[in-house]
Amino acid sequence: MEIQISNTSKNNHFLYYINGFFNLLTPSFVLRIKEKKLQKYYESLTKNEKQYILDRVDYYCKKQGPFSFPKNSPTLAQHTYRKKTFPSVYFFDTQEYTRYFPKTLKWHLQGGDVTQLFDYPTIVKSRPIGENNSNSVLMKLNKVRHFFFVKDSIPFEQKQHKIIFRGAIINKSNRKNFIKLYGNHPLCDAKDTSKNSSLPENLRTTQIMSISDHFKFRYIMCLEGNDVASNLKWVMSSNSLAVMPKPKYETWYMEGRLIPNYHYIEIKEDYSDLIDKINYYSTHQEEAQAIIQHANEYTLQFKNKKREDLISYLVLKKYFGT
């Protein structure tokens, strides 16, 4: 089960783990019934719906044909909670779907914020955007932290004409550069939230800003951290505009398919055109509203839990070649 979010709350971690442990107790005959339901659901779809689903499956898992793994590759039988190699969220998020497949199958799972490429097909949460990432197979991992959406009741025109950013800069030079450039700009409210910040006192804060407080601003910076910008998903489900350079990494959210100045406001890598872009959309609010609408529409596709389950199942089915 994927936890559903209302208003501006984050996912409930306690319920997430309760559900994860509950899944471990599911009898095999129940799993067979659930798997048949997924298969019947796919067969009940229209041609266009099937095409949409297979398109996403092929986007997440680009490799074709049987995969070859090193001889010492782990099997699904070794994928247990007690012998977990990765944080438990990666175990529970994969086990929810690997449980449908034979335990003898070989695979590779790389947990964490992945920015490198691999020599053999590997299940990951994130990968570099590009043509050479076919060995990186995306699954919806660490979704309890990354996958939640919001209901923003403040219309765009009633928000402050300012840019908001809160984020840690440790080992994130792009964020540090942004705060140093715009932390004192009258149109920006940008501060470092790192515990041991090296920035001047006026450019850092220890106070946590709620998601609701972010929605008071028209523009929210979405700057990549270790991999993707973790706030992008909830920003694009709000009535504020996501502002960012072209993304370098992607997750299940398919950041590589986002269209600049259609789903978000794109700025240069060095942020030099930021203020010009903000001033433009403040005087062209119809265009700003159109971007917000497109962003909201893009986000909708990830809210169909039944379809998301089916796509996850089919990604693994393609990965295992079953």
KOLNULUM-6310 format. One record per residue (C-alpha): x, y, z. Coordinates in nm, 3 decimals. Each point is the difference from the previous one (the first is absolute). Example, Ala and Ser with C-alpha at 12.3 -4.5 7.8 and 13.67 -1.06 7.14 Angstrom:
BEGIN
+---------+---------+---------+
:      c1 :      c2 :      c3 :
+---------+---------+---------+
:   1.230 :  -0.450 :   0.780 :
:   0.137 :   0.344 :  -0.066 :
+---------+---------+---------+
***
This chain:
BEGIN
+---------+---------+---------+
:      c1 :      c2 :      c3 :
+---------+---------+---------+
:   0.000 :   0.000 :   0.000 :
:   0.119 :   0.349 :  -0.082 :
:  -0.090 :   0.256 :   0.262 :
:  -0.238 :   0.266 :  -0.129 :
:   0.067 :   0.362 :   0.086 :
:  -0.247 :   0.277 :   0.077 :
:   0.065 :   0.371 :   0.013 :
:   0.368 :   0.067 :   0.081 :
:   0.088 :  -0.299 :   0.218 :
:   0.286 :  -0.233 :  -0.079 :
:  -0.036 :  -0.376 :  -0.012 :
:  -0.060 :  -0.177 :   0.328 :
:   0.314 :  -0.206 :   0.060 :
:  -0.159 :  -0.207 :   0.277 :
:  -0.284 :  -0.117 :  -0.226 :
:   0.251 :  -0.063 :  -0.278 :
:   0.199 :  -0.245 :   0.215 :
:  -0.311 :  -0.167 :   0.139 :
:  -0.114 :  -0.063 :  -0.356 :
:   0.348 :  -0.123 :  -0.099 :
:   0.011 :  -0.259 :   0.277 :
:  -0.360 :  -0.100 :  -0.077 :
:   0.102 :  -0.073 :  -0.360 :
:   0.266 :  -0.242 :   0.128 :
:  -0.273 :  -0.211 :   0.153 :
:  -0.207 :  -0.034 :  -0.317 :
:  -0.057 :  -0.373 :  -0.078 :
:   0.112 :  -0.127 :  -0.341 :
:  -0.355 :  -0.083 :  -0.109 :
:  -0.104 :   0.360 :   0.068 :
:   0.296 :   0.122 :  -0.206 :
:  -0.113 :  -0.215 :  -0.292 :
:  -0.349 :   0.153 :   0.024 :
:   0.144 :   0.354 :   0.013 :
:   0.225 :  -0.072 :  -0.297 :
:  -0.292 :  -0.131 :  -0.206 :
:  -0.194 :   0.315 :   0.087 :
:   0.285 :   0.213 :  -0.133 :
:   0.006 :  -0.204 :  -0.321 :
:  -0.378 :   0.020 :  -0.041 :
:   0.011 :   0.372 :   0.063 :
:   0.249 :   0.040 :  -0.285 :
:  -0.213 :  -0.209 :  -0.235 :
:  -0.305 :   0.212 :   0.081 :
:   0.168 :   0.321 :  -0.116 :
:  -0.056 :   0.168 :  -0.335 :
:   0.266 :  -0.006 :  -0.270 :
:   0.104 :   0.358 :   0.080 :
:   0.020 :  -0.073 :   0.372 :
:   0.219 :  -0.304 :  -0.064 :
:   0.220 :   0.206 :  -0.230 :
:   0.044 :   0.263 :   0.271 :
:   0.096 :  -0.263 :   0.258 :
:   0.246 :  -0.181 :  -0.229 :
:   0.156 :   0.332 :  -0.094 :
:   0.075 :   0.069 :   0.364 :
:   0.125 :  -0.354 :   0.056 :
:   0.241 :   0.040 :  -0.293 :
:   0.111 :   0.338 :   0.133 :
:   0.086 :  -0.141 :   0.340 :
:   0.152 :  -0.322 :  -0.135 :
:   0.167 :   0.073 :  -0.333 :
:   0.190 :  -0.325 :  -0.038 :
:  -0.134 :  -0.255 :  -0.247 :
:   0.053 :  -0.376 :  -0.008 :
:   0.134 :  -0.230 :   0.271 :
:   0.233 :   0.167 :   0.251 :
:   0.332 :  -0.149 :   0.096 :
:   0.129 :   0.030 :   0.354 :
:   0.335 :  -0.088 :   0.160 :
:   0.009 :  -0.350 :   0.147 :
:   0.013 :   0.132 :   0.355 :
:  -0.310 :   0.215 :  -0.045 :
:  -0.251 :  -0.025 :   0.286 :
:  -0.336 :  -0.171 :  -0.040 :
:  -0.339 :   0.109 :   0.126 :
:   0.028 :  -0.269 :   0.269 :
:   0.277 :   0.209 :   0.156 :
:  -0.219 :   0.309 :   0.004 :
:  -0.123 :  -0.016 :   0.358 :
:  -0.065 :   0.255 :   0.269 :
:   0.237 :  -0.156 :   0.253 :
:   0.285 :  -0.014 :  -0.250 :
:  -0.075 :   0.332 :  -0.163 :
:   0.292 :   0.182 :  -0.156 :
:  -0.180 :   0.329 :  -0.050 :
:  -0.224 :   0.222 :   0.215 :
:  -0.330 :  -0.173 :   0.069 :
:  -0.202 :   0.224 :  -0.233 :
:   0.183 :  -0.150 :  -0.296 :
:  -0.080 :  -0.347 :   0.125 :
:  -0.371 :   0.066 :   0.055 :
:  -0.046 :   0.195 :  -0.324 :
:   0.151 :  -0.277 :  -0.211 :
:  -0.138 :  -0.293 :   0.199 :
:  -0.352 :   0.129 :  -0.066 :
:   0.048 :  -0.113 :  -0.363 :
:   0.293 :  -0.248 :   0.001 :
:  -0.217 :  -0.233 :   0.212 :
:  -0.192 :  -0.093 :  -0.318 :
:   0.311 :  -0.151 :  -0.163 :
:   0.200 :  -0.323 :   0.050 :
:   0.260 :   0.024 :   0.274 :
:   0.266 :  -0.153 :  -0.225 :
:   0.013 :   0.301 :  -0.230 :
:   0.320 :   0.206 :   0.001 :
:  -0.005 :   0.376 :   0.027 :
:   0.186 :   0.307 :   0.123 :
:  -0.134 :   0.276 :   0.223 :
:   0.192 :   0.319 :   0.069 :
:  -0.148 :   0.206 :   0.281 :
:   0.050 :   0.366 :   0.076 :
:   0.040 :   0.306 :  -0.219 :
:   0.142 :  -0.151 :  -0.319 :
:   0.182 :   0.224 :  -0.248 :
:   0.232 :  -0.255 :  -0.161 :
:  -0.061 :  -0.248 :  -0.282 :
:   0.043 :  -0.380 :   0.014 :
:   0.151 :  -0.283 :  -0.203 :
:  -0.305 :  -0.224 :   0.052 :
:  -0.373 :   0.060 :   0.055 :
:  -0.055 :   0.145 :   0.346 :
:  -0.315 :   0.111 :   0.182 :
:   0.041 :   0.360 :   0.117 :
:  -0.196 :   0.291 :   0.142 :
:   0.175 :   0.256 :  -0.219 :
:   0.222 :   0.015 :  -0.306 :
:   0.169 :   0.256 :  -0.228 :
:  -0.224 :   0.125 :  -0.279 :
:   0.125 :  -0.102 :  -0.344 :
:   0.027 :  -0.265 :  -0.265 :
:   0.259 :  -0.217 :   0.178 :
:  -0.195 :  -0.086 :   0.314 :
:  -0.166 :  -0.322 :  -0.117 :
:   0.168 :  -0.207 :   0.273 :
:  -0.168 :   0.221 :   0.261 :
:  -0.353 :  -0.133 :   0.051 :
:  -0.223 :   0.240 :   0.189 :
:  -0.238 :  -0.108 :   0.274 :
:  -0.203 :   0.217 :   0.237 :
:   0.242 :  -0.027 :   0.293 :
:   0.008 :   0.190 :   0.328 :
:  -0.347 :   0.113 :  -0.098 :
:  -0.100 :   0.068 :   0.360 :
:   0.239 :   0.298 :  -0.012 :
:  -0.010 :   0.104 :  -0.363 :
:  -0.349 :  -0.077 :  -0.128 :
:  -0.269 :   0.217 :   0.147 :
:  -0.215 :   0.271 :  -0.149 :
:  -0.188 :   0.293 :   0.146 :
:  -0.313 :   0.210 :  -0.018 :
:   0.087 :   0.367 :  -0.021 :
:  -0.295 :   0.231 :   0.067 :
:   0.184 :   0.329 :  -0.068 :
:  -0.050 :   0.131 :  -0.356 :
:   0.318 :   0.100 :  -0.183 :
:  -0.098 :   0.366 :  -0.022 :
:  -0.045 :   0.023 :   0.377 :
:   0.350 :  -0.129 :   0.078 :
:   0.304 :   0.216 :   0.072 :
:   0.199 :   0.108 :  -0.304 :
:   0.315 :  -0.163 :   0.135 :
:   0.216 :  -0.309 :  -0.038 :
:   0.031 :  -0.239 :   0.294 :
:   0.276 :  -0.256 :   0.059 :
:   0.091 :  -0.207 :   0.302 :
:   0.255 :  -0.278 :  -0.023 :
:   0.329 :  -0.142 :   0.122 :
:   0.317 :   0.094 :  -0.188 :
:   0.245 :  -0.258 :   0.138 :
:   0.163 :  -0.166 :  -0.305 :
:  -0.245 :   0.187 :  -0.223 :
:   0.196 :   0.279 :  -0.168 :
:  -0.290 :   0.097 :  -0.227 :
:  -0.218 :   0.083 :   0.300 :
:   0.280 :   0.181 :   0.177 :
:   0.065 :   0.215 :  -0.307 :
:  -0.367 :   0.085 :  -0.029 :
:  -0.030 :   0.115 :   0.361 :
:   0.320 :   0.204 :  -0.024 :
:  -0.127 :   0.168 :  -0.316 :
:  -0.360 :   0.067 :   0.103 :
:  -0.022 :  -0.035 :   0.376 :
:  -0.001 :   0.378 :   0.041 :
:  -0.207 :   0.083 :  -0.308 :
:  -0.329 :   0.181 :   0.074 :
:  -0.195 :  -0.248 :  -0.217 :
:   0.147 :  -0.307 :   0.172 :
:  -0.039 :  -0.169 :   0.336 :
:   0.277 :  -0.260 :  -0.023 :
:   0.173 :  -0.159 :   0.297 :
:   0.222 :  -0.297 :   0.077 :
:  -0.146 :  -0.251 :   0.246 :
:   0.324 :  -0.195 :   0.059 :
:   0.085 :  -0.064 :   0.365 :
:   0.363 :   0.099 :  -0.048 :
:  -0.034 :   0.270 :  -0.262 :
:   0.302 :   0.191 :  -0.125 :
:  -0.211 :   0.290 :  -0.127 :
:  -0.045 :   0.333 :   0.181 :
:  -0.266 :   0.005 :   0.271 :
:  -0.249 :   0.198 :  -0.209 :
:   0.007 :  -0.273 :  -0.268 :
:  -0.080 :  -0.294 :   0.225 :
:  -0.279 :  -0.112 :   0.230 :
:  -0.078 :  -0.275 :   0.248 :
:  -0.374 :   0.061 :  -0.017 :
:  -0.199 :  -0.253 :  -0.199 :
:  -0.230 :   0.153 :  -0.261 :
:  -0.318 :  -0.200 :  -0.054 :
:  -0.124 :  -0.092 :  -0.343 :
:  -0.303 :   0.221 :   0.064 :
:   0.230 :   0.298 :   0.057 :
:   0.167 :  -0.066 :  -0.336 :
:  -0.337 :   0.047 :  -0.167 :
:  -0.009 :   0.365 :   0.102 :
:   0.251 :   0.064 :  -0.279 :
:  -0.061 :  -0.003 :  -0.374 :
:   0.335 :  -0.155 :  -0.087 :
:   0.170 :  -0.297 :   0.167 :
:   0.355 :  -0.095 :  -0.089 :
:   0.044 :  -0.370 :  -0.072 :
:   0.375 :  -0.059 :   0.013 :
:   0.146 :  -0.347 :  -0.035 :
:   0.177 :  -0.137 :   0.306 :
:   0.172 :  -0.337 :   0.008 :
:  -0.211 :  -0.094 :  -0.302 :
:  -0.339 :   0.156 :  -0.081 :
:  -0.173 :   0.296 :   0.160 :
:  -0.209 :  -0.177 :   0.263 :
:  -0.254 :   0.284 :   0.023 :
:  -0.083 :   0.003 :  -0.372 :
:  -0.287 :  -0.247 :   0.025 :
:  -0.198 :   0.192 :   0.260 :
:   0.084 :   0.336 :  -0.155 :
:  -0.142 :  -0.115 :  -0.334 :
:  -0.322 :  -0.104 :   0.172 :
:  -0.043 :   0.348 :   0.153 :
:  -0.104 :   0.344 :  -0.128 :
:   0.358 :   0.125 :   0.012 :
:   0.250 :  -0.021 :  -0.283 :
:   0.300 :  -0.233 :   0.007 :
:   0.318 :   0.184 :  -0.103 :
:   0.317 :  -0.190 :  -0.086 :
:   0.276 :  -0.065 :  -0.252 :
:  -0.056 :  -0.294 :  -0.233 :
:   0.016 :  -0.314 :   0.219 :
:   0.295 :  -0.239 :  -0.026 :
:  -0.157 :  -0.293 :   0.187 :
:  -0.335 :  -0.174 :   0.000 :
:  -0.212 :  -0.236 :   0.207 :
:  -0.338 :  -0.174 :  -0.039 :
:  -0.136 :   0.352 :  -0.049 :
:   0.169 :   0.001 :  -0.345 :
:   0.169 :   0.338 :   0.044 :
:   0.161 :  -0.059 :  -0.339 :
:  -0.341 :   0.045 :  -0.164 :
:  -0.071 :   0.338 :   0.151 :
:  -0.024 :   0.278 :  -0.259 :
:   0.174 :   0.330 :   0.081 :
:  -0.231 :   0.301 :   0.037 :
:  -0.295 :  -0.235 :  -0.040 :
:   0.019 :  -0.202 :   0.322 :
:   0.246 :   0.225 :   0.184 :
:   0.196 :   0.323 :  -0.046 :
:   0.343 :  -0.087 :  -0.133 :
:   0.296 :   0.217 :   0.091 :
:   0.367 :  -0.014 :  -0.092 :
:   0.247 :  -0.216 :   0.190 :
:   0.169 :   0.310 :   0.140 :
:  -0.339 :   0.153 :   0.101 :
:   0.086 :   0.320 :  -0.188 :
:  -0.344 :   0.035 :  -0.159 :
:  -0.199 :  -0.077 :   0.315 :
:  -0.129 :   0.349 :   0.076 :
:  -0.082 :   0.071 :  -0.365 :
:  -0.204 :  -0.323 :  -0.017 :
:  -0.185 :   0.080 :   0.323 :
:  -0.082 :   0.351 :  -0.113 :
:  -0.122 :  -0.132 :  -0.335 :
:  -0.248 :  -0.245 :   0.149 :
:  -0.118 :   0.256 :   0.251 :
:  -0.112 :   0.220 :  -0.290 :
:  -0.124 :  -0.296 :  -0.206 :
:  -0.217 :  -0.173 :   0.257 :
:  -0.207 :  -0.189 :  -0.258 :
:   0.317 :  -0.179 :  -0.109 :
:   0.089 :  -0.064 :   0.364 :
:  -0.345 :  -0.146 :   0.064 :
:   0.037 :  -0.224 :  -0.307 :
:   0.328 :  -0.142 :   0.134 :
:  -0.164 :  -0.070 :   0.336 :
:  -0.288 :  -0.177 :  -0.175 :
:   0.240 :  -0.211 :  -0.209 :
:   0.201 :  -0.089 :   0.311 :
:  -0.314 :  -0.104 :   0.188 :
:  -0.113 :  -0.210 :  -0.296 :
:   0.341 :  -0.169 :  -0.022 :
:  -0.018 :  -0.091 :   0.368 :
:  -0.346 :  -0.156 :  -0.033 :
:   0.136 :  -0.306 :  -0.180 :
:   0.178 :  -0.115 :   0.317 :
:  -0.310 :   0.009 :   0.221 :
:  -0.170 :  -0.310 :  -0.142 :
:   0.116 :  -0.259 :   0.255 :
:  -0.136 :  -0.301 :  -0.187 :
:   0.172 :   0.104 :  -0.322 :
:   0.323 :   0.083 :   0.181 :
:   0.001 :  -0.349 :   0.151 :
:  -0.052 :  -0.154 :  -0.342 :
:   0.285 :   0.201 :  -0.154 :
:   0.235 :  -0.096 :   0.284 :
:  -0.090 :  -0.366 :  -0.046 :
:   0.053 :   0.018 :  -0.378 :
:   0.336 :   0.176 :   0.039 :
:   0.124 :  -0.293 :   0.207 :
:  -0.163 :  -0.250 :  -0.237 :
:   0.201 :   0.154 :  -0.284 :
:   0.313 :   0.017 :   0.213 :
:  -0.021 :  -0.369 :   0.095 :
:  -0.112 :  -0.105 :  -0.347 :
:  -0.293 :  -0.202 :   0.132 :
+---------+---------+---------+
***
